[in-house]
Structure formats: structure tokens, C-alpha cells
Amino acid sequence: MKSTVDCFASRVFDDKVMRERLPGEVYQALQQTINDGAALNPQLADTVAKAMCAWAIENGATHFTHWFQPLTGITAEKHDSFISPSPDGRVIMEFSGKELIKGEPDASSFPSGGLRATFEARGYTAWDPSSFAFIKDRVLCIPTAFCSYSGEALDKKTPLLRSMEALNRQALRILKLFGNQDVRHVSTNVGPEQEYFLIDRELYRQRRDLVYTGRTLFGARPPKGQELDDHYFGAITPRVQAYMEELNEELWKLGIFAKTEHNEVAPAQHELACIYRTANAATDNNQLVMEIMKKVAEKHGLVCLLHEKPFAGINGSGKHNNWSLSTDTGINLLSPGDTPQDNAQFLLFLLAVIEGVDEYQDLLRLSVASAANDHRLGANEAPPAVISVFLGEELTEVIYALETDSEYVGSERSPMKLGVDILPVFPKDTTDRNRTSPFAFTGNKFEFRMVGSSDSIACPNIMLNAAVAESLRRFADTLEGVKDFDQRLHALMRETITSHKRIIFNGNGYDDAWIREATVKRGLLNLRTTPDALPRLLEEKNIRMLIRHGIFTEAELHSRLETQLENYVHTVEIEARTMSEMAWKEILPAISAYTASLAAGRGGKETADSCEGRLIKKLSALEEQVMDRLEMLDAAIDETESFRELIYSAAYVRDKLLPCMASLRESCDRAEKITASEYWPFPTYGELLFGI
């Protein structure tokens, strides 16, 4: 059996493999393409393709695919075999540079938000050499970007790559001002923490809501939930441990740095965290993590649920997006330094993030907006929908002292007069973490905690990169060419703090008083639902900024809005139709059958106040209520389909359809509590949450 070290990245055409299999000059040219974005000579591409094909076949691959991330939020692939006919009527195995660099999948059925007509089928995939190819299920997977025939981005990878380059350009301008002439590249690095639920597969198959929607649309509260906090970091059960062991092995083979695993707060809930990668590679890796989680679960008789709120009444699942900036010389730009100059640079990058988050809080909020995440945000398990930045007491004191030009008393209680030339050296991690903050500084990185479990992390990182790039652009425009750099830098920092300190909040984000203060006194946005958040994408300031940095075209922005609104509407419609079907075909018959059995077994007891009579009365009343509310839901479903504009349809879904669904659920859950177990048609919360 191979050791973990030998097994790691054994299915990845990574730098080690390329060094071994490519001629020196080809390897160097490829590295220049990866690092600097230089075009790869087609003849060299043939050499790379030949080496990649030989390696893939040696490792059992028979097909190749351009692996891409369309606007569905999941990955897509079309498999082609390596075989080509030979003159003797047999086959040879080959793979050309042209096939490596460019593909042409049918693009007609992928969501495009109006960028193309349905009959326009052609789309192109283009190799992304900055993310390593890998083998999955005997298929060589080549990470690619996906665009339309006319060049518009139809995927999540292309804007992410654009945003990374935009941030790199602006960060280099700032670093040059601080004398960092040796830095050639600045990378955004991400380490996502993935939460998920595991339930028994046989129980899952008995629930249409889980099969169709990924969450339970009905379900009474079980006698025990997460009240005792006994599942959090508790001993992992043998069945789950076996799953986690195989999951790690499969991820390690794909070169994914799966590091931490543990039980989460809710019963049946768990978490896996990965070590930092560049944002591009981390996004690719996280898509694979979610896919492999589901596949491995099937092998263990389990189902992995990635929905943000699969069970009402207990914690849902998020995905903390840990984000940092680093140079190719090994410097973390969000880490306090050892010299006053280092800390001046650190504080300027810190302020760029603070300004970016404040100016573009709407973009960050809409980047995590979905029908599923609406159930989670704002509950006492996830950050509120109001964006704020947590810095901790020590760093907040530094910021405010800088604004007022007053003395800062550090953790060693020694006063230091602030000035750019003598900025104090302050320690890291001098304060507790705030689990209620949507956007928290945690020593040398920011943790964006609003991302949903099933989300692609591409979207939040695109918006975060873009917002910070815009702040750095403004800073560079202000500082380049000034006579007294230190004086202008000091003034710029003070101006930025004064303008954007409203976004800094270190208190309890769950407190209603904070929401009132944030929205009324500070003027922060409270975009509670997806239909509230998504239209902000087309605010003039957002369009202007995203186009300025070349991250989206205006047409691409309109397409994203339409695609996401459509996804929201269709998601809730599917849930509503599933509820209707379950209520008509399973719940109402169950209540009726149990009521009839009670009536048949009364044994001559005719009084309405007998135990049986009282229970029959309750059940009959609930049956009538379920019927009435079910008819209201069906009418609302029909009405939803009558709207021609998506924005109005989304608002109707939020204001009418979802309340009808909640009303029907309330009645059905009450009926579940008093219906005999043998009559209830599907597994209960207790069985699902404690079944493994």
C-alpha cells in the first residue's frame, strides 16, 4: 500500500511530473505561460500534449475532457477518447496540442442569461495552464475557461482569472511605491472550510424533498437536536470515520490539501478544511471536493448534503472563505511586519480591504445570494445579511489612533506617537475571534463567512478581488509622483479611515440592536434576501468599477443577473411543487388513514371528549387546514408562472410563494407530531439526524 506521501498528487500532471517528462526548453516556456500569461507556441503545445497523454494512459486514462465551470455553479465535462484510426484498421492513442488548448462543447443548453440564443450552439473552452490537469474516473481532466462564439465569458473561471490579474496589477503599483522592486507577482490565496451533512442513503431515498431539492421541506422538531453541543468536535463514529478516511485518500490523490476534519455543531454535520492555494486552484479544488464528497458517500451507503439549510431548527452549512494576499517573494501582505515601513505597507493594504468592503458591500452580499443561503444568513448560526468588518480591539485601536493622530498604547502598554515614519510594531492575534462577523480579520487573512456550503467560491473571490483592486488603484493614483510620500501617505490613511470606519464592528452581529445601528446610524445595507441583493449588480458604480478593471463586460453583468434571478425562481418553484406532491400523495393520505383507524377502533365509545374522539377532532381540523393551505400553495405556484419579468417573478416568489410554503409546512409538521409513527409516510428528523 502506498504511503500518503507517495499517494499525494499521483493523479495530477503537476510541476514535478512536468519537470520529469518535458524537455527543458518546453518546461521553461510553459512556466512562463503559467506565471506571466505568455502565449504558448503551438509546436510546444504539441509536446506538452504528447507528454500529458502518455502520462494519463500510463495511469489508466482512456479519455480526456475540457473540465469547466458554467453558470450552473457546478462543473461540466464532455469526454473524448484518445483513440484515432490507424492505416491497418486498428487504433492508436494520441492527443494533439490543438485538442489541449481549445475545445468546442455544445453551449446551447448552458445558462447564458441572454448572451446567446438557444439555437446558437457553439461555445469554446480554453486551457487554463495555471491549474494542473488531473485524472478522475479514468478521464484526463483539463481545467479550462468557457466562452461564447463571440467571446463573452459563460463561466465562473474567466472572471475569476480577470479579477486576480486586476488585483495583481494594482498591488504591484503600491509595492513599487514602497521600494519593492523585486516583486513580480501578487497572488490572492484562498483556503475554504467546507461544511456538510451525512445521512443514511436508504432514508434519503424515502424522502422526495431531499431527492428533488437537497433539503427537507417538512419535518417536526425531534426530541433532541443540538441543544447539548455534544456533537461539536465530538468523537467521530466508525461509519463516518471510514468515510472521511476514503475521502481524504481520494482528495490527496488529486493533489488537494485536505487538512482538517471534525464534527460540526448540528447532529450529522461535519467539516473539512483545505490548506491555502491560489484563488484559481482553490476554486477548482473546492469544486472537486464537493463532487468527491458525494461520490465517496455513495460507496459507504451515505448521502452527502451540501444544501445550506437541509434541516429546519438546527444549524445550516456554510463555507468560510479565508482570503489573503502574498507576493512571489514570500511576503504575506496582510501580516503585520517587523519594521515601521513594513507596518505602513501592511496598514495601507488593510485599509484597501476595509474601503473595498465598505464601498462594495452590495457586491459581496450578492456574490453569496441564493434561495438556499437565504434560509441561513441572519440565523444564530451564520453572519447577518449586513456586511461589517471585524478587526479586533488591538488593530482597531491602531486604526483609530492613526485617524486622530493620537498616541497608541500597545499590548506592552508603552505609548508610541503615530506617524508614518514611526508606525509601531504591534503583535498578531491579540484579540479573540468573532464568530458572528461576516468579514473578520484573523491575524494575517480575512475570513468571509457568508459563503454558502454549495456555492462556488469563484463568485465571492471575484467581487472581493475587484473591490480591493479598485481601492489599491485609487491609492496608487493618489500616491504616485507626490513630492512628500510619507506625508501624503499619512493623510491618505487618515482620510480612508474617516470615510470608511462605519464598516468596522467588533461586537455581536446577532444582536438586533446592531442591525438597527448598522442600517439607521451607519447607513450600511441590509439586503436580506436574494431578490433584494441581486439587482444591485447593475448599480452604476458597480458596473463602472467591474468594467474598468476588465472583469466583466456590461453584457456579461446583465447575463449574470438574469441567470441568478432565474435560478432563484426555479429553485423555489421546484421546492413548492415538491411540497405540493408530497402533501397530496403522502401526508394527506397518512392523516386520513390514521384518523380512519382511530374511528374504526373506538369500540363503541361515542363521546366526543374521549381520548380517541379528541384526537380525531385534532387530526380532522389539521387535515382541513392542510387541504386549505395546500390549495393556496397550488394557486400561488400557478401565479408564479404568469410573470414575464424575472425581477417581478422573484419578488412574488419571496413575498407570496415562500410564505405559502411555510404555512403549509407548519400544519403538516403539527400533524406529524400526533400521527402514529407507522402511518407517517417518510423518515423523521430524528431518524435522519441520528441514523448513522
C-alpha positions in Angstrom: 0.0 0.0 0.0 1.4 3.4 -1.0 2.1 5.9 1.8 0.3 9.2 1.9 3.4 11.0 0.6 3.7 8.6 -2.4 -0.1 8.8 -3.0 -0.4 12.6 -2.9 -1.0 14.2 -6.3 -0.5 10.8 -8.0 -3.3 11.7 -10.4 -2.1 15.2 -11.1 0.0 16.4 -14.0 1.8 18.8 -11.7 5.1 20.6 -11.7 7.0 17.6 -10.6 5.6 15.5 -13.5 6.2 18.3 -16.0 9.8 18.6 -14.9 10.4 14.9 -15.4 8.5 14.5 -18.8 9.0 17.8 -20.6 12.2 18.9 -22.4 13.9 21.7 -20.5 13.0 24.5 -23.0 9.4 23.3 -23.2 9.1 23.3 -19.4 10.5 26.8 -19.2 8.2 28.1 -21.9 5.2 26.5 -20.1 6.3 28.1 -16.8 6.4 31.5 -18.5 2.9 30.9 -19.7 1.7 30.0 -16.3 3.5 32.8 -14.4 3.3 35.6 -16.9 0.4 34.7 -19.1 2.6 34.5 -22.2 1.2 32.7 -25.2 2.3 29.1 -25.7 3.8 28.2 -29.1 1.6 25.7 -30.9 4.5 23.4 -31.5 5.4 23.4 -27.9 1.8 22.7 -27.1 2.0 19.5 -29.1 5.0 18.4 -27.0 3.1 19.2 -23.8 0.0 17.3 -25.1 2.1 14.2 -26.1 3.7 14.0 -22.6 0.4 14.6 -20.9 -1.3 11.9 -22.9 1.4 9.3 -22.3 1.3 10.1 -18.5 -2.5 9.8 -18.5 -2.6 6.5 -20.3 0.1 5.1 -18.0 -2.2 6.0 -15.2 -5.3 4.2 -16.7 -7.0 7.1 -18.5 -8.8 6.3 -21.7 -10.5 9.7 -22.4 -9.8 13.4 -22.0 -12.2 16.3 -21.3 -12.1 20.0 -21.0 -13.3 20.5 -17.4 -15.1 23.8 -17.0 -17.4 25.7 -14.6 -20.5 27.1 -16.4 -23.0 29.4 -14.7 -24.9 26.4 -13.2 -22.5 26.6 -10.3 -21.3 23.0 -10.8 -18.7 21.6 -13.2 -19.2 20.3 -16.8 -17.3 17.8 -18.9 -17.6 16.2 -22.4 -15.4 13.1 -22.8 -13.4 12.2 -25.9 -11.3 9.1 -26.2 -7.6 9.2 -27.1 -8.2 6.7 -29.9 -7.6 7.6 -33.6 -7.8 5.2 -36.5 -4.6 3.7 -37.9 -4.0 2.6 -41.5 -4.2 -1.1 -40.6 -7.8 -0.7 -39.4 -6.8 -0.6 -35.7 -6.4 2.4 -33.4 -3.6 4.5 -32.0 -3.7 6.6 -28.9 -2.9 10.3 -29.5 -3.7 13.8 -28.2 -2.7 17.0 -30.0 -1.7 20.4 -28.8 -4.8 21.8 -30.5 -7.0 19.5 -28.5 -5.2 20.5 -25.3 -5.5 24.2 -25.9 -9.0 24.5 -27.3 -12.3 22.6 -27.2 -15.7 23.1 -28.6 -18.5 21.7 -26.4 -22.1 22.4 -27.3 -23.0 25.5 -25.4 -26.7 25.8 -26.3 -28.1 24.3 -23.1 -26.0 26.1 -20.5 -27.4 29.2 -18.9 -26.2 32.3 -20.5 -28.5 35.0 -19.3 -29.4 36.1 -22.8 -25.9 36.3 -24.1 -26.8 33.9 -26.9 -30.0 32.5 -28.5 -30.9 28.9 -27.8 -30.2 27.9 -31.4 -26.6 29.2 -31.1 -24.8 26.1 -30.1 -21.1 26.9 -30.4 -19.0 27.6 -27.4 -15.3 27.3 -26.8 -13.2 26.0 -23.9 -9.6 27.3 -23.5 -6.9 25.6 -21.4 -6.0 27.3 -18.1 -2.4 26.1 -17.6 -2.3 27.8 -14.1 -4.4 25.0 -12.8 -3.0 21.5 -13.2 -4.6 18.7 -15.2 -5.7 15.7 -13.3 -7.2 12.2 -13.8 -10.7 11.5 -12.5 -12.6 8.3 -13.2 -10.1 7.3 -15.9 -10.5 10.6 -17.7 -7.8 13.2 -18.1 -9.4 16.5 -16.9 -8.0 19.7 -18.3 -9.2 22.8 -16.4 -10.5 25.3 -18.9 -12.3 28.6 -19.3 -15.6 28.6 -21.2 -16.7 31.4 -23.6 -19.3 32.0 -26.3 -18.6 32.1 -30.0 -18.5 35.9 -29.8 -16.1 35.9 -26.8 -18.3 36.5 -23.8 -17.5 34.6 -20.6 -20.0 31.9 -20.0 -18.4 30.6 -16.9 -17.1 31.5 -13.4 -13.4 30.8 -14.1 -12.8 33.6 -16.7 -14.0 36.5 -14.4 -12.0 35.0 -11.5 -8.8 34.9 -13.6 -9.5 38.5 -14.7 -10.1 39.7 -11.1 -6.8 38.0 -9.9 -4.9 39.8 -12.7 -6.6 43.2 -11.9 -5.6 42.9 -8.2 -2.1 41.9 -9.2 -1.7 45.0 -11.4 -2.8 47.4 -8.7 -1.0 45.7 -5.9 2.3 45.9 -7.8 1.8 49.6 -8.2 1.6 50.0 -4.4 4.5 47.8 -3.7 6.7 49.7 -6.1 6.0 52.9 -4.1 7.4 51.1 -1.0 10.5 50.2 -2.8 9.7 46.5 -3.5 11.2 46.4 -7.0 11.9 42.6 -6.8 8.2 41.6 -6.6 6.9 40.3 -9.9 3.6 39.0 -9.0 0.9 39.2 -6.2 -1.4 36.3 -5.7 -4.8 36.0 -3.9 -4.7 32.9 -1.8 -7.8 31.1 -0.5 -8.4 28.3 2.0 -12.1 27.2 2.1 -13.7 25.4 5.0 -16.4 23.1 3.7 -19.4 22.1 5.9 -21.7 19.2 5.0 -24.2 16.7 6.4 -24.1 12.9 6.1 -27.3 10.9 6.3 -28.2 7.3 5.5 -28.8 6.6 1.8 -31.9 4.4 2.3 -33.6 7.0 4.5 -32.7 9.7 1.9 -34.4 7.7 -0.9 -37.6 7.7 1.0 -37.9 11.5 1.0 -38.8 13.2 -2.2 -37.9 16.6 -0.8 -34.3 15.6 -0.2 -34.0 13.8 -3.6 -35.5 16.7 -5.6 -34.3 19.8 -3.6 -31.5 18.8 -1.3 -33.4 19.9 1.8 -36.3 18.8 3.9 -39.4 20.7 3.2 -41.3 19.0 6.0 -40.2 17.8 9.4 -41.2 18.3 13.0 -38.5 19.1 15.6 -37.1 15.9 17.1 -36.8 15.5 20.9 -33.1 16.2 20.7 -31.3 18.5 18.3 -28.0 20.4 19.0 -29.0 21.7 22.4 -26.3 19.9 24.4 -23.5 20.8 22.0 -22.3 17.2 22.3 -21.7 16.7 18.6 -19.3 19.6 18.1 -15.8 18.3 18.0 -17.1 15.0 19.4 -15.8 11.5 18.8 -16.4 10.6 15.1 -18.5 7.5 14.6 -16.8 4.5 12.9 -19.0 4.8 9.8 -18.3 8.5 9.4 -14.6 7.9 10.1 -14.4 5.3 7.4 -16.0 7.8 5.0 -13.6 10.6 6.0 -10.5 8.3 5.5 -11.5 7.3 2.0 -12.5 10.9 1.2 -9.0 12.1 2.3 -7.3 9.4 0.2 -9.3 10.4 -2.9 -8.6 14.1 -2.4 -4.9 13.6 -1.8 -4.6 11.6 -5.0 -5.9 14.7 -6.8 -3.4 16.9 -5.0 -6.0 18.6 -2.8 -4.6 19.6 0.5 -7.4 18.3 2.7 -6.1 19.1 6.2 -8.7 19.3 9.0 -11.8 17.2 9.7 -14.3 17.3 12.6 -17.9 17.1 13.7 -19.7 20.3 13.4 -22.4 21.8 15.7 -25.5 20.1 14.3 -26.0 16.4 14.6 -24.9 14.6 11.3 -22.9 17.7 10.3 -19.2 17.8 9.6 -16.5 20.0 8.2 -13.4 19.6 6.0 -10.8 22.4 5.6 -8.1 22.7 3.0 -4.7 24.4 3.1 -4.4 27.6 1.1 -3.9 27.6 -2.7 -4.1 30.5 -5.2 -7.7 31.5 -5.6 -7.9 29.9 -9.0 -6.6 26.5 -7.9 -8.6 26.7 -4.6 -11.8 27.2 -6.6 -11.1 24.2 -8.8 -10.2 22.2 -5.8 -13.3 23.1 -3.9 -15.5 22.1 -6.9 -13.7 18.7 -6.8 -14.1 18.4 -3.0 -17.9 18.8 -3.3 -18.1 16.2 -6.1 -15.8 13.7 -4.4 -17.7 14.1 -1.1 -20.9 12.9 -2.8 -19.2 10.1 -4.7 -17.5 8.6 -1.7 -20.6 8.9 0.4 -22.5 6.7 -2.0 -19.8 4.0 -1.6 -20.5 4.0 2.2 -24.3 3.8 2.0 -24.5 7.5 2.8 -25.6 10.7 1.1 -23.7 14.0 1.4 -26.0 17.0 1.7 -24.4 20.4 0.7 -27.6 22.4 0.9 -27.2 25.5 3.1 -30.2 24.5 5.3 -31.2 20.9 4.9 -32.9 20.8 8.2 -35.0 23.5 9.9 -34.3 24.3 13.5 -30.6 23.3 13.5 -27.5 24.9 12.1 -27.1 25.0 8.4 -23.9 24.7 6.4 -21.6 27.4 5.2 -18.2 27.7 3.7 -15.7 30.1 5.3 -13.6 31.7 2.6 -10.2 32.5 4.1 -8.6 35.1 1.8 -5.1 36.6 1.8 -2.5 38.3 -0.4 1.0 37.2 -1.0 4.0 38.1 -3.2 6.1 35.8 -5.3 8.9 36.6 -2.9 7.0 35.0 0.0 5.6 38.0 1.8 2.0 37.9 3.2 0.7 41.5 2.6 -1.9 41.1 5.3 0.6 40.2 8.0 2.0 42.9 10.3 5.7 43.4 9.8 8.8 43.8 12.0 9.6 47.4 10.9 7.7 50.7 10.8 7.9 50.6 7.0 6.6 47.1 6.8 3.7 48.1 9.0 2.9 51.2 6.9 2.6 48.9 3.9 0.5 46.4 5.9 -1.8 49.1 7.1 -2.3 50.5 3.6 -3.3 47.1 2.2 -5.5 46.6 5.3 -7.2 49.9 4.6 -7.7 48.9 0.9 -9.7 45.9 2.1 -11.7 48.0 4.5 -12.5 50.6 1.9 -13.3 47.9 -0.7 -15.7 46.1 1.6 -17.5 49.3 2.6 -17.8 50.7 -1.0 -18.8 47.4 -2.5 -20.7 45.7 0.4 -23.6 45.1 -2.0 -21.3 43.1 -4.4 -20.0 40.9 -1.6 -23.6 40.3 -0.4 -25.0 39.4 -3.8 -22.0 37.1 -4.5 -23.3 34.7 -1.9 -27.0 35.2 -2.6 -29.2 32.2 -3.4 -32.5 30.7 -2.4 -30.7 28.2 -0.2 -28.4 30.7 1.6 -31.4 33.0 2.4 -32.5 30.3 4.9 -29.1 30.5 6.7 -28.0 34.1 6.7 -29.2 36.0 9.7 -30.0 33.0 11.8 -28.0 32.4 15.0 -25.6 30.1 13.2 -24.3 32.4 10.4 -23.5 36.0 9.9 -26.3 38.5 9.4 -27.0 39.9 5.9 -25.4 43.2 6.9 -21.8 43.3 6.0 -19.3 44.5 8.6 -15.5 44.1 9.2 -14.1 42.7 12.4 -10.6 43.8 13.2 -10.2 43.0 16.9 -9.5 45.5 19.7 -5.8 46.0 19.2 -5.9 46.7 15.5 -9.0 48.8 15.9 -7.1 51.0 18.4 -4.2 51.3 15.9 -6.6 52.4 13.2 -8.4 55.0 15.3 -5.2 56.4 16.8 -3.9 56.8 13.2 -7.1 58.7 12.3 -6.8 61.1 15.2 -3.0 61.4 15.2 -3.1 60.4 18.9 -0.9 58.1 21.0 -1.4 54.4 20.6 -0.8 52.3 23.7 0.2 48.8 22.6 -0.2 45.5 24.4 3.0 46.1 26.3 1.4 49.4 27.5 4.2 51.6 26.0 2.8 54.7 24.3 4.0 55.4 20.8 3.3 58.6 18.9 1.9 57.7 15.5 3.4 58.9 12.2 4.1 57.0 9.0 7.8 57.0 9.6 7.5 55.6 13.1 4.4 53.4 12.9 4.5 51.0 15.9 5.3 47.3 15.7 2.2 45.6 17.0 1.7 41.9 17.8 -0.5 39.4 15.9 -3.6 37.7 17.2 -4.0 39.9 20.3 -7.8 39.5 20.5 -10.4 36.8 20.4 -12.2 35.8 17.2 -15.7 37.0 16.5 -17.8 34.1 15.1 -20.7 36.4 14.3 -18.8 38.7 11.9 -19.4 38.3 8.2 -15.9 39.5 7.4 -13.3 39.0 10.0 -9.5 39.7 10.2 -7.8 36.7 11.8 -4.2 37.6 12.1 -2.9 37.5 8.5 -6.0 36.9 6.5 -9.7 37.8 6.2 -12.4 35.2 6.7 -15.5 35.8 4.6 -18.2 33.7 6.5 -21.3 34.4 4.4 -20.5 31.9 1.6 -22.9 29.0 1.4 -22.0 25.4 1.5 -23.0 24.6 -2.1 -21.6 27.9 -3.5 -18.7 28.1 -5.9 -16.1 30.2 -4.2 -15.3 31.9 -7.5 -18.1 34.4 -7.1 -17.2 35.9 -3.7 -13.5 35.9 -4.6 -14.2 37.7 -7.9 -16.0 40.5 -6.1 -13.5 40.7 -3.2 -10.6 40.8 -5.6 -12.3 43.5 -7.7 -13.2 45.7 -4.7 -9.7 45.6 -3.3 -8.2 46.2 -6.7 -10.3 49.4 -7.0 -9.1 50.7 -3.6 -5.5 50.0 -4.5 -6.0 51.8 -7.8 -7.3 54.9 -6.0 -4.4 54.7 -3.5 -1.8 54.4 -6.3 -3.3 57.2 -8.3 -3.1 59.4 -5.2 0.5 58.5 -4.2 2.3 58.1 -7.5 4.5 61.1 -8.2 3.9 63.1 -5.0 6.9 65.0 -3.5 6.4 64.1 0.1 5.4 60.4 0.0 5.2 59.9 3.8 3.1 63.0 4.4 0.6 62.2 1.6 0.5 58.5 2.7 -0.3 59.6 6.2 -3.1 61.9 5.0 -4.5 59.2 2.7 -4.7 56.7 5.6 -6.5 59.2 7.8 -8.9 60.1 5.1 -9.7 56.5 4.3 -10.3 55.6 8.0 -12.6 58.6 8.4 -14.6 57.7 5.3 -14.9 54.0 5.9 -14.7 53.3 9.7 -18.5 52.8 9.7 -17.9 49.3 8.3 -15.7 48.3 11.4 -17.7 46.5 14.1 -16.2 44.1 16.7 -19.4 43.4 18.7 -22.2 40.8 18.5 -23.5 40.6 14.9 -26.6 38.6 16.1 -27.8 41.5 18.3 -30.9 43.2 16.9 -29.5 46.5 18.3 -26.6 46.1 15.9 -28.8 45.7 12.9 -30.6 48.9 13.8 -27.4 50.8 14.4 -25.8 49.4 11.2 -28.7 50.5 9.0 -30.1 53.6 10.7 -27.0 55.2 12.2 -24.2 53.9 10.0 -26.1 53.7 6.7 -25.0 50.1 5.9 -27.0 47.9 3.6 -29.3 45.2 4.9 -30.1 43.1 1.8 -31.9 40.3 3.5 -33.0 38.2 0.5 -31.7 37.3 -2.9 -34.2 39.5 -4.8 -33.1 42.4 -2.6 -29.4 41.8 -3.3 -29.1 40.7 -7.0 -30.4 43.9 -8.7 -27.5 45.8 -7.0 -25.2 44.2 -9.5 -26.3 46.7 -12.1 -25.8 49.8 -9.9 -23.8 52.4 -11.9 -20.9 52.4 -9.5 -20.6 48.6 -9.7 -20.8 48.4 -13.5 -18.3 51.2 -13.8 -15.8 49.5 -11.5 -16.1 46.0 -12.9 -15.7 47.2 -16.4 -12.8 49.5 -15.5 -10.8 46.5 -14.3 -11.8 44.3 -17.2 -13.5 41.7 -15.0 -16.9 41.8 -16.8 -18.4 43.5 -19.8 -21.8 45.2 -19.3 -23.4 42.4 -21.3 -21.9 39.8 -19.0 -23.2 41.6 -16.0 -26.7 41.6 -17.3 -26.4 37.9 -18.1 -25.3 37.1 -14.6 -28.3 39.0 -13.1 -30.7 37.2 -15.4 -29.1 33.8 -14.7 -29.2 34.2 -10.9 -32.7 35.5 -10.8 -33.9 32.6 -13.0 -32.1 30.2 -10.7 -33.7 31.7 -7.6 -37.2 31.5 -9.1 -36.8 27.9 -10.5 -35.3 26.7 -7.2 -38.2 27.8 -5.1 -40.7 26.7 -7.7 -39.3 23.2 -7.7 -39.5 23.2 -3.9 -43.1 24.3 -4.0 -44.1 21.7 -6.5 -42.3 19.0 -4.4 -44.2 20.2 -1.3 -47.5 20.0 -3.2 -46.8 16.5 -4.4 -45.7 15.2 -1.0 -48.7 16.8 0.7 -51.3 15.4 -1.8 -49.8 12.0 -2.2 -48.3 11.2 1.1 -49.2 13.5 4.0 -52.9 13.9 3.5 -53.4 10.1 2.9 -51.4 9.4 6.1 -53.5 11.7 8.2 -56.7 10.4 6.7 -55.7 6.7 7.2 -54.7 7.3 10.8 -58.0 9.2 11.5 -60.0 6.4 10.0 -58.1 3.7 12.0 -58.9 5.6 15.2 -62.6 5.9 14.3 -62.8 2.2 13.5 -61.2 1.2 16.8 -63.3 3.3 19.1 -65.1 0.2 20.4 -68.4 1.8 21.0 -67.0 5.0 22.6 -69.3 7.6 21.2 -68.4 10.6 23.3 -66.5 13.4 21.5 -64.4 14.1 24.6 -63.0 10.6 24.8 -59.3 10.3 24.1 -59.9 8.9 20.6 -62.6 11.5 19.9 -60.4 14.4 20.9 -57.5 13.1 18.8 -59.8 12.5 15.8 -61.1 16.1 16.2 -57.5 17.5 16.2 -56.5 15.4 13.2 -59.6 16.3 11.3 -59.0 20.0 11.9 -55.4 19.7 10.8 -56.4 17.7 7.7 -58.8 20.5 6.7 -56.1 23.1 7.4 -53.6 21.2 5.3 -56.0 21.0 2.5 -56.8 24.7 2.6 -53.2 25.7 2.7 -52.3 23.2 0.0 -54.8 24.7 -2.3 -53.4 28.2 -1.6 -49.9 26.9 -2.4 -51.1 25.4 -5.7 -52.7 28.7 -6.7 -49.5 30.6 -5.8 -47.5 28.2 -7.9 -49.7 28.8 -10.9 -49.5 32.6 -10.4 -45.7 32.5 -10.3 -45.6 31.2 -13.8 -47.6 34.2 -15.1 -44.9 36.9 -14.7 -43.0 37.9 -17.7 -40.2 39.8 -16.0 -37.8 37.8 -13.8 -37.4 40.6 -11.2 -41.2 40.6 -10.5 -41.3 36.8 -10.5 -38.5 36.7 -7.9 -40.3 39.2 -5.7 -43.5 37.2 -5.9 -41.7 34.0 -5.0 -40.2 35.8 -2.0 -43.4 37.6 -0.8 -46.1 35.1 -1.7 -44.8 31.6 -2.6 -42.4 31.2 0.3 -44.9 32.3 2.9 -47.5 29.8 1.5 -44.8 27.0 1.7 -44.0 28.0 5.3 -47.7 28.0 6.2 -48.3 24.5 4.7 -45.2 23.2 6.4 -46.4 24.4 9.8 -49.7 22.5 9.5 -48.0 19.3 8.3 -45.4 19.4 11.0 -48.1 19.7 13.6 -49.8 16.7 12.1 -46.6 14.7 12.2 -46.4 15.2 15.9 -49.7 13.5 16.6 -49.8 10.9 13.8 -48.8 7.4 14.8 -45.3 6.5 13.5 -46.4 3.6 11.4 -48.7 5.9 9.4 -46.2 8.7 8.8 -45.0 8.2 5.2 -41.4 9.2 5.3 -38.4 9.2 7.8 -38.5 11.8 10.5 -35.8 14.3 11.6 -34.8 12.0 14.5 -34.2 9.1 12.1 -32.3 11.2 9.6 -30.1 13.1 12.0 -29.2 10.2 14.3 -29.3 7.4 11.7 -25.6 6.9 11.4 
